[in-house]
Every structure is written in C-alpha cells, then in structure tokens.
Amino acid sequence: MPADPDSARRALARAAEATSALLAELGEPADRSPEQRAEAAAAADAARALRAAFMDAHTEAVYDELTDHRSRHLRLAELVREAAVRFPGLVPTAEQLAAERTRAQAHKEGHEIDQGIFFSRVLRSPTAGAHLLDAMLQPTTAALALLPEFTRSGTVRLQSVTVERRGAVTHLTMCREDSLNAEDDQQVDDMETAVDLVLLDPGTEVGVVRGGVMSHPRYRGRRVFSAGINLKALHGGGISLVDFLLRRELGYLHKLIRGVRPEGAADWRRSTVDKPWVAVVDGFAIGGGAQLLLLFDHIIAASDAYVSLPAAQEGIIPGVANFRLTRSVGPRLARQVILEGRRVHASEPAARLIVDEVLESAALDTAVAESAERLRGTAVLANRRMLNLAEEPVDQFRSYMAEFALQQALRLYDADVLDKVSRFSGASVGKAAPARN
C-alpha cells in the first residue's frame, strides 16, 4: 500500500475492481467448485488486507472527509453509503449489498466483512470513534415524526413494539408474538424509535420494557420477554451487520445507558436526556434478550423464568455481554453462561446477580409500579449517570465495539456458524432456542 494518501486511494480502488471482476468470473458463490471457492477466498483476503492497511494509515482523514471535518453527524448506514461513493473499493457499494440480500447467508460473498474492517478502524480512533458514538445517540427520524402525536395521546403502535404511557411511566411491549420476540432488523428499528420516544417525551419519567402475549404454538397465551436473534432471518441472509448487529449496540442499547442527544443547541448541564429503566422477564430472556437485561436499573423476573446466552451453540458473539456480564456476575459465572451455555433460572441463588426481584406472575404488575415509583426523581437520574460512568466508561465501550465490529463480521461468515444456524433455524418458527433442553 503506497504511503501517499491519494496513491493509496487509487491502489485500493484498482485492487477492489480486480477482485470484483474475478468474483464475477467465478460465478455465483453457491455454484462454485471447492477450488473456485478457495480462489475467491484468497482474492477477497488480499483485498481486505489492503483495506485494513489503508484504514490503519488514514482513518481520521477518511472520517473527516466523510463528515466534513466532523461537522455532520452521520449514523452507521449513512457513513458507509458515503464511504462507498467517496472511497471506491473501501466498503461494498449499494449494488453489491443489494445482490447480497438476495442470497442465503451461506451463499454470500461476505462483503459485510469489509464494513466490519471499516467500523473497527473508525471506532478505534478516539476522535472519529467518539464522534460516531455521538451520532448514534441522536434520535431517529421516525421518533421525531411520531413524538408530537405520542406526547398528545400517550400511545404509539409500531410493527413490533407498542408504546403506552400510563401516568409518568411509559411501557414498551415487544409484540412479535409469532416469533417469541426474536429480533431482526425491523425490531431493532422499532425498539430504537420506541426508546427515543420514552427519552424525548416530557411526560415520561421511567421506562418499562416487557414482552407481550405470544401466539407462537408452544407459548400461546403466555408472555415471553425475548428469544434473542431471529435465527431463521440470519440463516436466510436477513440479519445485517450494520442495520442489526452494530446499530443495535450503538443505537437503542447504548441509549438505554447514555440517553438520547436531542437536536439543537446542547444544554450546558448535560449533553443527553436519559431516564431510568425497568425490565420485566416473563418466560425467558435468551441471547439478545439476556444482553438487554444488563442495561436496566431494576429487573423483575417471574419465578419460572430463566436467562441464557447460547453464544457457543450459535457461534456468534453475544453483543456487549462479554463486556458487561462479568461486571454483574463475576468471571466464573460469566464464562459458564457464555462459553458453556449455562442457563440461570430465576429460582436459583445465582439469578440474584442478574435480577433484583423474583416473584410469582400474579405479583409482577404491582412490583413494576412500586419499582417505577422508587426510580422517579432528579436525584435518581444524577446518581444513575454517575453509576453508569463508573461501570462503563465511554472509551472502554468504544474500544470493545471496535473489536466487536470486526470479529462479529467474521463470525457471520464462518463455516461453523453457518452450520449451526442452519440446524437451529429449521426447528421452529422464529427461533428454536427455547426448545433446547
């Protein structure tokens, strides 16, 4: 890779063009012979080495050009769209991504790995990475459009989440009843919009997240918190690195801790609007559902509920749980849960390291109201901010996410993951994890 930025930029574009031509000559990934697959993999790897070297040398210059010297706050998808146009060959084009979406996960070229390289380098940079984190704390356009109506009526129904204000408490009910609240791109989109509404609504003091009543045959008529990632969607190629895996962590999950950064002039007292959060676990919190619990100020679980992070079984990285779980339960239990697939049942003593209250189902509603009442007040907010700052410093989170962006992208295309996802996703609608006993 040439040291001169302009020469390096041209060399990268030429290498990417040559790699694309070779891949097109080799035909569709699903139709390639073992020898052709090896040739494609070697060419892609060489091109990725150039991309990594280019970003290692020029991350800040690239980011400054894309954001007009950090005068614009571009979210993840906007940033890579700009990069594809301004830096040919650095990240996949819109056309390449559109072609990928028509393929099952096992038959993709793996262009998202190039996005993982890009974001890993951006997030490693203290300047570019911090600016991107700020961009991701801005409210979504959907939330801003819905806010006046929600402020007036106190109710919004999104495709996968219902938002309802009751007094000073707003309840987010996850309602993907056919798939046990298994998350996909749509649910991540809706959850971020819903979280933004809670944070921006002047009438809301506390947010509550709970799963709705399911229509899934095995759990019909029962509430379920979350079955985690939708493995059927992942197997079919419908789970994206940018719009799901990265947006989820840097978007609504991070907003649960840090709050939302409103538009307009910043308040000198604080840069974000944050609020306390309560979670109610009915049934189970698996995978992404368990990851979600690690962000709440108070967690109430039904006595028959359980929590699990089946990362080893699925082969992917459980979001930021590797970073946060040890803080809650200690290193030994964290390894048992993440590496060995241990379930933590609400009825066992270890569960008290994750949840605050364990109650019979009939007592949950009263406990939610009492908890929300305790969490109201400005003193709670101030102390909550300081606890979150001490427990999860922003720079530590940014550094973790830099490595996660690359490693999770690589995991998505590992043969081990593709085999496991194929087996698990065929067992039931949505996600089969609850059936694994």
C-alpha positions in Angstrom: 0.0 0.0 0.0 1.6 3.3 -1.1 2.2 5.8 1.7 0.8 8.8 -0.2 -2.9 9.0 0.6 -4.0 9.7 -3.0 -1.9 6.9 -4.4 -3.1 4.6 -1.7 -6.7 5.5 -2.5 -6.2 4.8 -6.2 -4.4 1.5 -5.5 -7.3 0.4 -3.2 -9.8 1.1 -5.9 -7.9 -0.8 -8.6 -7.4 -3.8 -6.3 -11.1 -3.9 -5.4 -12.1 -3.6 -9.0 -9.9 -6.5 -9.9 -11.3 -8.6 -7.1 -14.8 -7.8 -8.1 -14.0 -8.9 -11.7 -12.6 -12.2 -10.5 -15.6 -12.9 -8.3 -17.9 -12.2 -11.2 -15.9 -14.5 -13.5 -16.2 -17.3 -10.9 -19.9 -17.1 -10.9 -22.4 -17.3 -8.0 -20.9 -18.3 -4.7 -23.4 -21.2 -4.3 -22.3 -22.7 -7.7 -18.5 -22.6 -7.2 -16.3 -25.6 -7.0 -14.1 -26.1 -3.9 -11.2 -24.8 -6.0 -13.1 -21.7 -7.1 -14.2 -21.0 -3.5 -10.5 -21.2 -2.4 -9.5 -18.8 -5.2 -12.3 -16.4 -4.3 -11.4 -16.5 -0.6 -7.7 -15.8 -1.3 -8.6 -12.8 -3.6 -11.0 -11.4 -1.0 -8.5 -11.8 1.8 -5.8 -9.9 -0.2 -8.2 -7.1 -0.9 -9.2 -7.0 2.8 -5.6 -6.7 3.9 -5.3 -3.6 1.6 -8.5 -2.1 3.1 -7.2 -2.7 6.7 -3.8 -1.2 5.9 -5.5 1.8 4.2 -7.7 2.5 7.2 -4.8 1.9 9.7 -3.0 4.7 7.9 -5.8 7.1 7.1 -8.8 6.6 9.4 -9.0 10.2 10.7 -8.6 11.7 7.2 -11.3 9.3 5.8 -13.7 10.1 8.6 -13.1 13.9 8.4 -13.8 13.8 4.6 -17.0 11.8 5.1 -18.3 14.1 7.8 -16.9 17.4 6.6 -14.4 17.6 9.4 -16.9 16.2 11.9 -19.4 19.0 11.2 -22.0 16.4 10.2 -23.2 13.5 12.5 -23.7 10.5 10.2 -25.2 7.3 11.5 -23.8 3.9 10.6 -25.7 3.3 7.4 -25.2 6.9 6.2 -21.5 6.7 6.9 -20.9 3.6 4.8 -23.1 4.9 2.0 -20.9 8.0 1.8 -17.7 5.9 2.0 -18.8 3.7 -0.8 -19.1 6.7 -3.1 -16.2 8.8 -2.0 -13.7 5.9 -1.5 -14.3 3.3 -4.2 -13.3 -0.2 -3.0 -13.2 0.7 0.7 -16.7 -0.7 1.5 -19.3 -2.5 -0.6 -21.5 -0.5 -2.9 -25.2 -0.3 -2.7 -25.4 -2.6 -5.7 -23.2 -5.2 -4.1 -25.2 -5.1 -0.9 -28.5 -5.4 -2.8 -27.1 -8.5 -4.5 -26.1 -10.0 -1.2 -29.6 -9.6 0.2 -30.9 -12.0 -2.4 -28.7 -14.8 -1.1 -28.9 -17.0 1.9 -26.2 -16.3 4.5 -24.1 -19.3 3.4 -24.1 -18.2 -0.2 -23.0 -14.6 0.2 -19.7 -13.1 -0.8 -19.1 -11.7 2.7 -19.0 -8.0 1.7 -20.1 -7.1 5.2 -16.6 -8.1 6.5 -15.3 -5.1 4.6 -17.8 -2.9 6.6 -16.5 -4.6 9.8 -13.0 -3.6 8.9 -14.1 0.0 8.2 -16.0 0.4 11.5 -13.4 -1.4 13.6 -10.8 1.3 12.5 -13.3 4.2 12.9 -14.2 3.1 16.4 -10.6 2.5 17.4 -9.9 6.2 16.8 -10.5 8.3 19.9 -11.6 11.3 17.7 -13.6 9.6 14.9 -15.0 6.9 17.2 -16.2 9.3 19.8 -17.9 11.4 17.1 -19.6 8.3 15.7 -20.9 7.3 19.2 -22.4 10.8 19.5 -24.0 10.5 16.1 -25.6 7.2 17.1 -27.2 8.8 20.2 -29.2 11.2 18.1 -33.0 10.4 17.8 -34.3 8.6 14.8 -36.2 10.5 12.2 -39.2 8.1 12.9 -39.2 9.1 16.6 -39.1 12.8 15.8 -42.0 12.4 13.4 -44.1 10.4 16.0 -43.2 12.5 19.0 -45.9 15.2 18.7 -48.7 12.5 18.4 -47.2 10.4 21.2 -46.8 13.5 23.5 -50.5 14.2 22.9 -52.0 10.7 23.0 -49.5 8.7 25.0 -49.8 5.7 22.6 -47.9 4.6 19.5 -48.2 1.2 17.9 -45.2 0.2 15.8 -44.8 -3.0 13.8 -43.1 -4.9 16.6 -43.4 -2.7 19.7 -46.3 -1.0 21.5 -45.5 2.2 23.4 -48.0 3.3 26.0 -47.7 6.0 28.7 -49.6 5.4 32.0 -49.1 8.3 34.3 -45.4 9.1 34.4 -44.4 5.6 33.3 -44.2 4.5 29.7 -44.4 0.8 28.9 -42.6 -0.7 25.8 -44.2 -4.0 25.0 -42.4 -6.2 22.5 -45.1 -7.8 20.4 -43.6 -10.1 17.8 -46.0 -12.8 19.1 -45.4 -15.3 16.3 -41.6 -15.5 16.8 -41.2 -15.1 20.6 -39.8 -11.6 20.2 -36.9 -12.9 18.2 -35.1 -9.8 17.0 -34.4 -8.9 13.4 -33.7 -5.6 11.5 -37.4 -4.5 11.9 -37.5 -5.0 15.6 -34.2 -3.2 16.1 -35.6 -0.3 14.1 -38.8 -0.2 16.2 -37.1 -0.6 19.5 -34.8 2.4 18.8 -37.8 4.5 17.8 -39.7 3.4 21.0 -36.7 4.1 23.3 -36.3 7.6 21.7 -40.0 8.4 22.3 -39.6 7.5 26.0 -36.5 9.6 26.4 -37.9 12.6 24.5 -41.4 12.6 25.9 -41.6 15.3 28.6 -44.4 13.4 30.4 -42.4 10.2 30.9 -40.1 9.8 33.9 -39.5 6.0 33.8 -39.5 3.4 31.0 -40.6 -0.2 31.4 -39.8 -3.0 28.9 -41.7 -6.2 28.8 -42.6 -9.0 26.4 -46.2 -9.3 25.2 -48.6 -12.3 24.9 -47.5 -14.8 22.3 -49.4 -16.6 19.5 -46.5 -19.0 18.9 -48.0 -22.5 19.2 -45.7 -23.6 22.0 -46.3 -20.4 24.1 -49.7 -19.4 23.0 -51.4 -17.0 25.5 -48.2 -16.6 27.6 -45.9 -13.6 27.9 -42.3 -14.0 26.7 -39.5 -11.5 27.1 -37.2 -12.4 24.2 -35.8 -15.3 22.3 -32.8 -13.2 21.1 -31.7 -13.1 17.5 -34.0 -14.5 14.8 -32.0 -17.4 13.6 -34.3 -18.0 10.6 -33.7 -14.5 9.5 -29.9 -15.0 10.0 -29.9 -18.2 8.0 -31.9 -16.6 5.2 -29.4 -13.7 5.0 -31.8 -11.2 6.6 -29.7 -10.1 9.6 -27.3 -7.3 8.6 -24.1 -6.2 10.3 -24.8 -2.5 10.0 -28.6 -2.3 10.5 -28.9 -5.0 13.1 -25.7 -6.1 14.9 -23.9 -2.7 15.1 -27.0 -0.4 15.1 -28.5 -2.5 17.9 -25.5 -2.0 20.2 -24.6 1.6 19.3 -28.3 2.7 18.9 -31.1 1.7 21.3 -29.0 -0.4 23.7 -26.5 2.4 24.2 -29.3 4.9 24.6 -30.7 2.9 27.5 -27.5 3.7 29.3 -26.4 7.2 28.0 -29.8 8.6 26.8 -30.6 10.4 23.6 -28.8 13.5 22.3 -31.5 16.0 21.3 -31.3 18.1 18.2 -30.5 21.8 18.5 -28.3 23.6 21.0 -26.8 21.4 23.7 -27.8 22.0 27.3 -24.6 23.1 29.2 -25.8 21.0 32.2 -25.7 17.7 30.3 -25.5 16.6 26.6 -28.1 13.8 26.7 -31.5 13.2 28.1 -31.6 9.9 30.0 -34.2 8.1 32.2 -34.4 5.1 34.5 -35.5 1.8 33.0 -37.2 -1.3 34.4 -37.4 -4.7 32.8 -39.9 -7.5 33.4 -38.9 -11.0 32.4 -41.6 -13.5 31.7 -40.7 -16.9 30.3 -37.1 -16.4 29.3 -34.5 -13.9 28.2 -32.3 -15.7 25.7 -29.3 -14.3 23.8 -30.1 -10.8 22.9 -32.8 -10.7 25.5 -30.3 -11.5 28.2 -27.9 -8.9 26.7 -30.7 -6.4 27.1 -31.2 -7.1 30.8 -27.6 -6.0 31.5 -28.6 -2.4 30.8 -31.6 -1.9 33.2 -31.7 -0.1 36.5 -34.2 -2.6 38.0 -35.1 -6.1 36.8 -38.1 -8.1 37.9 -38.4 -11.8 36.9 -41.2 -14.3 37.1 -40.3 -17.2 39.3 -40.4 -19.7 36.4 -38.2 -17.5 34.1 -34.6 -18.2 33.0 -31.8 -16.3 31.4 -29.3 -17.7 28.9 -26.6 -16.6 26.4 -26.2 -19.5 24.0 -23.3 -17.9 22.1 -21.2 -21.0 21.9 -24.1 -23.0 20.4 -24.8 -20.3 17.8 -21.2 -19.5 17.2 -21.6 -15.7 17.2 -20.5 -13.1 19.8 -23.3 -12.1 22.2 -23.1 -8.4 21.6 -21.6 -6.5 24.5 -22.5 -9.2 27.0 -18.8 -10.3 27.1 -18.0 -6.8 28.4 -21.0 -6.3 30.7 -21.8 -9.7 32.2 -18.6 -10.1 34.2 -19.4 -6.8 35.9 -22.7 -8.3 37.1 -22.0 -11.9 37.9 -18.2 -12.3 38.1 -15.8 -14.0 35.7 -16.6 -17.6 36.6 -20.3 -17.5 36.1 -19.9 -15.3 33.0 -17.7 -18.0 31.4 -20.2 -20.7 32.3 -23.0 -18.7 30.8 -21.3 -17.5 27.6 -18.8 -20.3 26.9 -20.7 -23.3 28.2 -24.3 -22.3 27.7 -25.4 -22.4 31.3 -29.0 -21.3 31.9 -29.6 -19.2 35.0 -33.1 -19.9 36.4 -34.8 -17.2 38.4 -35.4 -19.7 41.2 -31.6 -20.3 41.8 -29.4 -18.0 44.0 -27.2 -17.1 41.1 -30.1 -15.3 39.5 -29.9 -12.6 42.1 -26.7 -11.4 40.4 -28.7 -10.6 37.3 -32.3 -9.8 38.5 -33.4 -7.7 41.5 -36.8 -9.4 42.3 -38.2 -12.8 41.7 -42.0 -13.1 42.1 -44.9 -15.1 41.1 -46.6 -13.9 37.9 -49.6 -12.5 39.7 -47.4 -10.1 41.6 -45.4 -8.7 38.7 -47.6 -5.7 37.9 -47.6 -4.4 41.4 -43.8 -4.8 41.6 -43.4 -2.9 38.4 -45.5 0.0 39.7 -43.6 0.1 43.0 -40.2 0.0 41.3 -41.1 2.7 38.8 -42.2 4.9 41.7 -38.9 4.4 43.5 -36.9 5.4 40.4 -38.7 8.7 39.8 -36.8 11.9 40.7 -33.8 14.0 39.6 -31.6 12.6 42.3 -32.0 9.1 40.9 -31.1 10.5 37.4 -27.9 12.2 38.7 -26.7 9.1 40.6 -27.7 6.8 37.7 -25.4 8.8 35.4 -22.5 8.5 37.7 -23.0 4.8 38.3 -23.1 4.2 34.5 -20.0 6.3 34.0 -18.1 4.3 36.7 -19.3 0.9 35.5 -19.0 1.5 31.7 -16.7 4.3 30.7 -17.4 5.5 27.2 -13.9 4.9 25.9 -13.9 1.3 27.2 -17.2 0.7 25.4 -15.9 2.3 22.2 -12.7 0.1 22.3 -14.8 -3.0 22.8 -17.1 -2.1 19.9 -14.1 -1.6 17.6 -13.1 -5.2 18.1 -16.6 -6.4 18.1 -17.3 -4.8 14.7 -14.6 -6.9 13.1 -15.0 -10.1 15.0 -18.7 -10.3 14.7 -18.5 -9.7 10.9 -16.0 -12.6 10.6 -18.2 -14.8 12.7 -21.2 -14.2 10.4 -19.4 -16.0 7.5 -17.6 -18.7 9.4 -18.5 -22.2 8.3 -19.1 -23.2 12.0 -21.7 -20.5 12.4 -23.4 -21.2 9.1 -23.8 -24.9 10.0 -25.1 -24.2 13.5 -27.6 -21.6 12.4 -28.8 -23.8 9.6 -29.6 -26.6 12.1 -31.1 -24.4 14.8 -33.2 -22.3 12.5 -35.1 -25.2 11.0 -36.5 -26.4 14.3 -39.4 -23.9 14.8 -40.8 -20.5 13.8 -38.6 -17.6 14.8 -36.0 -19.2 17.0 -35.8 -22.7 18.3 -33.6 -21.9 21.4 -36.4 -22.3 24.0 -36.8 -25.9 22.8 -33.2 -26.8 23.6 -33.3 -28.7 26.9 
